[in-house]
Amino acid sequence: MLASAFYLVLSGAAPPAVRSFVMLGTVITAVLLDRPALTMRSLGLAAAVLLLARPETIIEAGFQMSFAAVAGLVAVAEWEQQRATNAPRGMLLRYARGIFVTSLFASLATLPFTLFHFERAAHYAVLGNLIAMPVMGFWIMPAAALAVVLMPYGLEHLATGLLGEGIGVMVAMGLWVSELPGAVSLSSAMPLSALVLVSLGGLWLAIWRKSWRWWGGLALLAGALLAGFAPQPDMLVARDAMTIAVRGSDGLLYFLRKPKDKFAVREWLKRDGDGRDIADAVGMPGLRCGGLGCVVNRPPMIAAGLRPEALAEDCARASVVISTATGNCKGPAIVIDQKSAADGQGWEITLSSPPTAVSVREWRGDRPWVAKLY
């Protein structure tokens, strides 16, 4: 425990490290008291300790993925203890089976959180772990431990070179796996409600040991359906009122002109599960642009003006008006000028009948961490 506490401080006490430290302490204590060591109780205790000390970590990807992976592994371990298993007899086969099983179920447990936070899924995690874990276990970790032992004597350089070479090999393996055909697939953004349903279903499956545990599959299915059929915005407007995306008839986002806010554009495409380059997403059918702005001839008509003199004409004929100018505009269902675009910190528009718009500020709500308007 002293060695673990030293590592915890050395690593910066990130949520996964705190979880490992608390679970290790629980396991060691259980072994000393002749009690079951690896159980959901130790994981629950680790979560309680971490959330009491740092409650904000519950919304972090590291916390969610770390606890989800371990919950899945503990559930599989408990399940295998209850049934007769025909484990491989050879040491090498048992080692490979252990990596395969842990990688598979940890990947499945963390998949919803990966999709929610990063909008992408890696399909060859099991292969990556099968080739990388031996390097980690027999090369990198021994070299790291040796470097720490030699550090007080100023001789850590004897081990850090070997450690760096091992890390380089592991990174090269990861890059090779990531470049295989079909290694990664993009996914559109998952709504929070879908993640909550999937999390509750997964917890139900992991915690219970009786036959009713399988009812958690209904929540998993409901969350998957909710994620798959989640509505996507028809139109997005950045805070500069110049970077505008409209969803085409093919379901993809298109930009009315070369976007200025490249960061927002990349995030929009990523959250839409779209792997196109920005240049490939500029322009769409029905778009006409000139010196005063752009018009999308579709029901409802969309006008994006660049100059103040175009505002009056846009207000007279369009249902949705986005303008870099500020002025009075009556008639259209939605009007977003430069000031409202900046104050709203970006907008999401649904081209229903009538069209509706929600700003980032409205979605965040009145929170202490949201900047005030003056």
Backbone hydrogen bonds, N-H to C=O, Kabsch-Sander energy under -0.5 kcal/mol:
donor,donor_aa,acceptor,acceptor_aa,energy
5,A,1,M,-2.7
6,F,2,L,-2.2
7,Y,3,A,-2.1
8,L,4,S,-2.5
9,V,5,A,-2.1
10,L,6,F,-2.3
11,S,7,Y,-2.5
12,G,8,L,-0.7
12,G,9,V,-0.7
13,A,8,L,-1.7
17,A,14,A,-0.6
18,V,14,A,-2.4
19,R,15,P,-2.6
20,S,16,P,-2.2
21,F,17,A,-2.4
22,V,18,V,-2.6
23,M,19,R,-2.4
24,L,20,S,-2.5
25,G,21,F,-2.3
26,T,22,V,-2.2
27,V,23,M,-2.7
28,I,24,L,-2.8
29,T,25,G,-2.3
30,A,26,T,-2.5
31,V,27,V,-2.3
32,L,28,I,-2.2
33,L,29,T,-1.9
34,D,31,V,-1.2
35,R,30,A,-3.5
39,T,37,A,-1.0
43,L,39,T,-1.1
44,G,40,M,-2.8
45,L,41,R,-2.6
46,A,42,S,-2.1
47,A,43,L,-2.3
48,A,44,G,-2.4
49,V,45,L,-2.6
50,L,46,A,-2.3
51,L,47,A,-2.5
52,L,48,A,-2.2
53,A,49,V,-1.8
54,R,50,L,-3.2
57,T,54,R,-1.8
58,I,55,P,-1.4
59,I,56,E,-1.3
60,E,57,T,-1.7
64,Q,60,E,-2.1
65,M,61,A,-2.7
66,S,62,G,-2.1
67,F,63,F,-2.3
68,A,64,Q,-2.2
69,A,65,M,-2.3
70,V,66,S,-2.0
71,A,67,F,-2.5
72,G,68,A,-2.2
73,L,69,A,-2.1
74,V,70,V,-2.9
75,A,71,A,-2.3
76,V,72,G,-2.1
77,A,73,L,-2.4
78,E,74,V,-2.7
79,W,75,A,-2.2
80,E,76,V,-2.5
81,Q,77,A,-1.6
82,Q,78,E,-0.9
82,Q,79,W,-0.6
83,R,80,E,-0.8
87,A,85,T,-0.9
94,R,90,G,-2.4
95,Y,91,M,-2.3
96,A,92,L,-2.5
97,R,93,L,-2.7
98,G,94,R,-2.3
99,I,95,Y,-2.0
100,F,96,A,-2.6
101,V,97,R,-2.9
102,T,98,G,-2.3
103,S,99,I,-2.5
104,L,100,F,-2.4
105,F,101,V,-2.4
106,A,102,T,-2.2
107,S,103,S,-2.2
108,L,104,L,-2.2
109,A,105,F,-2.2
110,T,106,A,-1.8
111,L,107,S,-1.1
114,T,110,T,-2.3
115,L,111,L,-2.5
116,F,112,P,-2.1
117,H,113,F,-2.4
118,F,114,T,-2.5
119,E,114,T,-0.5
119,E,115,L,-1.2
120,R,114,T,-0.6
121,A,185,S,-2.3
123,H,183,A,-2.8
124,Y,183,A,-0.6
128,G,124,Y,-2.5
129,N,125,A,-2.5
130,L,126,V,-2.3
131,I,127,L,-1.6
132,A,128,G,-1.8
133,M,129,N,-2.6
136,M,132,A,-2.3
137,G,133,M,-3.2
138,F,134,P,-2.6
139,W,135,V,-1.3
140,I,135,V,-2.4
141,M,136,M,-2.6
143,A,139,W,-1.7
144,A,140,I,-2.6
145,A,141,M,-2.7
146,L,142,P,-2.4
147,A,143,A,-2.2
148,V,144,A,-1.9
149,V,145,A,-2.1
150,L,146,L,-2.2
151,M,147,A,-1.0
153,Y,150,L,-1.0
154,G,151,M,-1.7
155,L,150,L,-2.1
158,L,155,L,-1.9
159,A,156,E,-1.7
160,T,156,E,-2.3
161,G,157,H,-1.0
163,L,159,A,-2.4
164,G,160,T,-2.8
165,E,161,G,-2.0
166,G,162,L,-2.0
167,I,163,L,-2.3
168,G,164,G,-2.3
169,V,165,E,-2.1
170,M,166,G,-2.3
171,V,167,I,-2.7
172,A,168,G,-2.2
173,M,169,V,-2.1
174,G,170,M,-2.3
175,L,171,V,-2.5
176,W,172,A,-2.1
177,V,173,M,-2.3
178,S,174,G,-2.4
179,E,175,L,-1.2
180,L,177,V,-1.3
183,A,180,L,-1.7
185,S,121,A,-2.1
187,S,119,E,-2.2
189,A,271,R,-3.4
194,A,191,P,-0.5
195,L,191,P,-1.6
196,V,192,L,-2.4
197,L,193,S,-2.1
198,V,194,A,-2.4
199,S,195,L,-2.5
200,L,196,V,-2.6
201,G,197,L,-2.4
202,G,198,V,-2.5
203,L,199,S,-2.5
204,W,200,L,-2.3
205,L,201,G,-2.1
206,A,202,G,-2.2
207,I,203,L,-2.9
208,W,204,W,-1.3
213,R,210,K,-1.8
214,W,211,S,-1.5
215,W,212,W,-1.5
216,G,213,R,-1.8
217,G,214,W,-1.7
218,L,215,W,-1.5
219,A,215,W,-0.7
220,L,216,G,-1.9
221,L,217,G,-2.6
222,A,218,L,-2.7
223,G,219,A,-2.5
224,A,220,L,-2.3
225,L,221,L,-2.5
226,L,222,A,-2.4
227,A,223,G,-2.2
228,G,224,A,-2.4
229,F,225,L,-2.1
230,A,227,A,-0.8
234,D,349,I,-1.2
235,M,349,I,-1.6
236,L,245,A,-2.5
237,V,347,W,-2.4
238,A,243,T,-2.6
241,A,238,A,-1.7
244,I,242,M,-0.9
245,A,236,L,-2.6
246,V,254,Y,-3.1
247,R,234,D,-2.9
248,G,252,L,-3.2
251,G,248,G,-1.7
254,Y,246,V,-2.1
255,F,281,A,-3.1
256,L,244,I,-1.5
262,K,260,K,-1.4
265,V,261,D,-1.9
266,R,262,K,-2.3
267,E,263,F,-2.1
268,W,264,A,-2.4
269,L,265,V,-2.5
270,K,266,R,-2.4
271,R,267,E,-2.7
272,D,268,W,-1.0
273,G,187,S,-0.5
273,G,270,K,-1.6
274,D,269,L,-2.9
275,G,273,G,-0.6
281,A,277,D,-0.5
281,A,278,I,-1.5
282,V,279,A,-1.0
283,G,255,F,-3.0
287,L,284,M,-1.5
288,R,295,V,-2.6
290,G,293,G,-2.9
294,C,304,A,-2.6
295,V,288,R,-2.8
296,V,302,I,-2.9
297,N,286,G,-2.5
297,N,295,V,-0.6
298,R,296,V,-1.5
302,I,296,V,-1.7
303,A,320,V,-2.8
304,A,294,C,-3.2
305,G,303,A,-0.5
305,G,322,I,-2.2
306,L,292,L,-3.4
307,R,292,L,-1.0
310,A,307,R,-1.5
311,L,308,P,-1.5
314,D,310,A,-2.2
315,C,311,L,-2.4
316,A,312,A,-1.2
317,R,313,E,-1.2
318,A,314,D,-2.3
319,S,301,M,-1.7
320,V,301,M,-1.8
321,V,334,I,-2.6
322,I,303,A,-2.9
323,S,336,I,-2.3
324,T,305,G,-1.6
333,A,319,S,-1.1
334,I,319,S,-1.9
336,I,321,V,-2.6
338,Q,325,A,-1.1
341,A,337,D,-2.4
342,A,338,Q,-1.9
343,D,339,K,-2.9
344,G,340,S,-2.4
345,Q,341,A,-0.6
345,Q,342,A,-0.6
346,G,341,A,-1.5
347,W,237,V,-2.9
348,E,358,V,-2.7
349,I,235,M,-2.9
350,T,356,T,-2.8
351,L,349,I,-0.5
352,S,350,T,-1.8
356,T,350,T,-2.2
358,V,348,E,-2.5
360,V,344,G,-0.9
360,V,346,G,-2.3
361,R,344,G,-1.8
363,W,359,S,-2.2
364,R,360,V,-2.3
365,G,361,R,-2.1
367,R,365,G,-1.4
370,V,367,R,-1.6
371,A,369,W,-0.5
